[in-house]
């Protein structure tokens, strides 16, 4: 039984229409998932282009050839923009438009050539490879490139590009429209259909994998300050204690002095501004030391230092305390708030004591700091 190119186009059109419609509907249902919108619209445009090709010769040649292929060029460009959107990177609309216009101009310029079919097939394959190469570059450079979905999509793109290279090679060996009747060309298109089907499914998988990661990150972050929350800190801290067993470790618990009075006097928005200011201060002070830090709740923050940095814990804590007390914090409504903090420190060797014991010792040291008038740093004499 001989495969018919028109039949393959119909199969491709059907699968693309159903799958890409589902992708677009998911993108509309979740507007923040812009990648699904790009790929969904691109898929529907591809379906439209293939429908125009499948209707040949029932419709004018310029509509089923030139217009159909230009629509396919636009659809290909949306594969690249979808990958950029997935990675939260700016979409390069001007570059996309320039490539589409160039390919379209070449297509129209070749329309009178005796080997128009072969040249058109080579042009489409070249444009296809270019946009997929750009898409592959986005995925390869992603910090999530080692995830299953990203590896799957990269593999499929490489296979598709290999098949398109095969189409170009075939186009170079035929002329005067003979390529259309070649069984190798039919087979290449059939393989491309299967791989495109798999690529759409992989796109959906990658989007949901990315969404899962973002939801996990949101669950681990304090929405106000952007710092880790208590749950995330406990997980990360326990991991550090295990990995760096035997190394010095210091745990610091920080509590803002009389913070309730700030909310009562200046308002809760001012209180939020103070918390955000402290989060930025912690980032600037702790960044050089590869510290783990989080907002553990309310006006309380917790920090962990390991290795050589743990020995510098008293100095680091004093720097944080003095930096916060040195200047009034300007709130978003123009008020100025003077804020101080008390810090308790517990230290020991990773693996010698539990995280819970370190926290308890640091809490007791914090209590001592408050007992000594607040706006101070106190270190526990108990070493774990």
ZICORKA-V876275 format. One line per field, one symbol per residue. ss: DSSP state (~ for helix, > for strand, _ for the rest). phi: phi as a letter, one per 40 degrees, with the letter a starting at -180 (. if undefined). psi: psi as a letter, one per 20 degrees, with the letter a starting at -180 (. if undefined). A space follows every 10 residues. Layout:
ss=???
phi=???
psi=???
This chain:
ss=____~~~~~~ ~~~~~~~~~~ ~~~~~~~~~_ ___~~~~~~~ ~~~~~~~~~~ ~~~~______ ~~~~~~~~~~ ~~~~~~~~~~ ~~~~~~____ __~~~~~~~~ ~~~~~~~~~_ _____~~~~~ ~~~~~~~~~~ ~~~~~~~~~~ _______~~~ ~~~~~~~~~~ ~~~~~~~~~~ ~______~~~ ~_~~~~~~~~ ~~~~~~~~~~ ~~~~~~~~~~ ~~~~~~~~~_ >______>_~ ~~~~~~~~~~ ~~~____>>> >>>>>>__~~ ~~~~~~_~~~ ~~~~~~~~~~ ~~~~~~~~~_ _>>>>>>__> >>>>>>_~~~ ~_~~~~~~~~ ~~~~~~__>> _____>>___ >>>>>>>>>> __>_~~~~~~ ~~~~~~~~~~ ~_____>>>> >>>_
phi=.ccbcccccc cccccccccc cccccccccb dccccccccc cccccccccc ccccccccbd ccccbccccc cccccccccc cccccccfbc cccccccccc cccccccccc ccccbccccc cccccccdcc cccccccccc cccccccdcc cccccccccc cccccccccc ccbbafgccc cccccccccc ccdcccdccc ccdccccccc cccccccccb bccccgcdcd cccccccccc cccbdgccab bbbbbccfcd cccccbhccc cccccccccc cccccbdcbf cbaaccifbb bbbbbbgccc ccdccccccc ccccccbccc ccbgcbbcbb abbbbbbibd gcbccccccc cccccccccc cchgfabbbc ccbc
psi=pppphhhhhg gggggggggh gggghhhhhn himhghgghg ghghhghggh ghghipkirq hhhifggghg hhggghhigg hhgghhjkqp pmgggghggg gghgghghhi hjqhlggghg gggghghghg hhghghhghh jqijiiqggg hghgghgggg hghhhhgggg hijrrkjhhh jphhgggghg hhgghhghhg hhggggghgg ggghhghhhj qphgiirqag ggggghghgh hghkpiqqqp ppppppplhh hgghgiqhgh ghhgghghgh ggghhigijl qpqroipcjp qqqpprbhhh ijggggghgg ghhgihqqpp rhjjrppppr qqpqpqrbpp ihrrhhgggg hhhhhghhhh hkjalrpppp ipp.
